[in-house]
Amino acid sequence: MARTKPVTLFTTQWCGYCRRLKRQMEDAGIAYSEIDVDVDTHHDKRIIAASGGFRTVPTAEIEGRLLVNPSLEEVTAAVAG
């Protein structure tokens, strides 16, 4: 398997989009670490700045770049490229 870039996934427990993206990433073999932004709130400012004013989840961080509510295709491209 090719090496991929590390992914941090900012989520909440109640977010259906988060559960879907995590399941898709797991099915695709993309490993990630997860941060629940309802518990660990110190990431809020970065996510709000990246999303244009909202604390949108899921947000994926790959090499310092934040992808707000990304599709599996966007995550796959970012970890490969």
Secondary structure, DSSP 8 states (H G I E B T S, - for coil): ------EEEEE-TT-HHHHHHHHHHHHHT---EEEETTT-GGGHHHHHHHHTSS--SSEEEETTEEEES--HHHHHHHHH-
